[in-house]
Amino acid sequence: MSRSAHPAGPRHADVLPEGHYTAPADDLNALDPKVWAHTVGRDADGVVTVGGIAVTQLAEEYGTPAYILDEADFRDRARAWRTAFGTDADVFYAGKAFLSRAVVRWLDEEGLNLDVCSGGELATALSAGMPAERIAFHGNNKSPEEIERAVRAGVGRIVLDSFQEIVRVAHAAESLGKRQRVQIRVTVGVEAHTHEFIATAHEDQKFGIPLADGQAAEAVRRALQLDGLDVIGIHSHIGSQIFDMSGFEVAAHRVVGLLKDVRDEHGVELAEIDLGGGLGIAYTSDDDPREPHEIAKALSEIVTRECEGARLRTPRISVEPGRAIVGPTAFTLYEVGTVKPLEGLRTYVSVDGGMSDNIRTALYDAEYSVALASRTSDAEPMLVRVVGKHCESGDIVVKDAFLPGDLAPGDLIAVPATGAYCRSMASNYNHATRPPVVAVRDGAARVIVRRETEEDLLRLDVG
Ligand SMILES: *Cc1c(COP(=O)(O)O)cnc(C)c1O
């Protein structure tokens, strides 16, 4: 599956192991703006900087590993989504990608809404002052307590995921004397992943209610009968790391088909359609993500066309990007601990973190890039695998990449595009203490999530 067959620096010209690597960049010191946050560059000494601060200084102050987040970049991306979708559509940031109180405040200030999918995410959102009516509550098995808290708080919508939940939410709303706005999540038989999508995918997954065999229509039928529920629309989320809009075309076609059936059967035109998230980002220079304005235009055209065909009023569209907003805004800063060349294979570079701060490589076979951050180097490229310090041979951060051949212990390296699903999926494996998230903006850095301490770990262990 090697994408490009010309990876040779002289050091590895003869024998190259199989892998996903692409040829080394002409200049290993260059930082491809596609995969790095907007304000990242190098200073006169060659040290990587973000928001005007050198990573050497950040490492000294906050230690490594650390997630370094470019706040200006986050705000730019959030605003770009907001602007692209305008006032006729809503953008819900998917909090599961990365959520903290600072993030909630940035979203609030930039005019975005917020998706949560657990009581913990809801508590974070509310404690940072996100107005409840701008929160959507997701999940395939919300507990009765979570449902009650969400209804009581007055969240703008609950996305219903099963027949049981239709009844539970209606019951919670009625007993609180409320009418809860809800969407019904359907599975449309489209599975999108990276560069392909499958239009005839089985609805063989835990999320949503299948459109096939009339189940989704039956869910709408039941929900419309319940006094506690205000059915505002239909929800569909087709996958992750999507680059190709054709999956959304099929999804919109099928969702609009349901809207039409609902209109024909009940005389009700549901007002909203949520097309979910899943838009891809560049993890390596090979990825070419679309800009928010292109995505907004494409989705709006697709839905409008489908609705005209079905003689329906065009519903209000909402989308739920998580990765596409936060993913590119952060990189993980590590210190190199050991460098172990394996003759004819590759060089293993061990860093002071690993699968506890980035599980995506082990879990999804994800690809990342990496750069020497504390200096530049003119040494020839060497093929490396960046690995962590955990007791597990699958503990890989970057499977295959090129770094300068003079890389040595004590160097700082940075892995870009780790803003999404890294801190939020971080674990304490091997009793690792989870790294901090440091937000940098206009020459100032501040910790928005502090580093965990051994004391934190021991506090949970009550003996
Ligand atoms: C995960 C998820 C998202 C966000 O996905 P990204 O790939 O981060 O954009 C949006 N909506 C729902 C329902 C999800 O489950």
Ligand as a Chemical Component Dictionary entry (heavy atoms), coordinates in Angstrom:
data_LIG
# 
_chem_comp.id                   LIG 
_chem_comp.type                 NON-POLYMER 
_chem_comp.pdbx_formal_charge   0 
_chem_comp.three_letter_code    LIG 
# 
loop_
_chem_comp_atom.comp_id 
_chem_comp_atom.atom_id 
_chem_comp_atom.alt_atom_id 
_chem_comp_atom.type_symbol 
_chem_comp_atom.charge 
_chem_comp_atom.model_Cartn_x 
_chem_comp_atom.model_Cartn_y 
_chem_comp_atom.model_Cartn_z 
_chem_comp_atom.pdbx_ordinal 
LIG C1 C1 C 0 -18.314 11.890 15.714 1  
LIG C2 C2 C 0 -19.494 12.620 15.266 2  
LIG C3 C3 C 0 -19.345 13.867 14.663 3  
LIG C4 C4 C 0 -18.016 14.517 14.396 4  
LIG O1 O1 O 0 -17.233 13.793 13.528 5  
LIG P1 P1 P 0 -15.875 14.464 12.950 6  
LIG O2 O2 O 0 -15.271 13.374 12.154 7  
LIG O3 O3 O 0 -15.047 14.844 14.131 8  
LIG O4 O4 O 0 -16.288 15.642 12.154 9  
LIG C5 C5 C 0 -20.483 14.550 14.320 10 
LIG N1 N1 N 0 -21.719 14.033 14.546 11 
LIG C6 C6 C 0 -21.873 12.833 15.127 12 
LIG C7 C7 C 0 -23.240 12.334 15.358 13 
LIG C8 C8 C 0 -20.783 12.084 15.505 14 
LIG O5 O5 O 0 -20.963 10.892 16.061 15 
# 
loop_
_chem_comp_bond.comp_id 
_chem_comp_bond.atom_id_1 
_chem_comp_bond.atom_id_2 
_chem_comp_bond.value_order 
_chem_comp_bond.pdbx_ordinal 
LIG C1 C2 SING 1  
LIG C2 C3 SING 2  
LIG C2 C8 DOUB 3  
LIG C3 C4 SING 4  
LIG C3 C5 DOUB 5  
LIG C4 O1 SING 6  
LIG O1 P1 SING 7  
LIG P1 O2 DOUB 8  
LIG P1 O3 SING 9  
LIG P1 O4 SING 10 
LIG C5 N1 SING 11 
LIG N1 C6 DOUB 12 
LIG C6 C7 SING 13 
LIG C6 C8 SING 14 
LIG C8 O5 SING 15 
# 
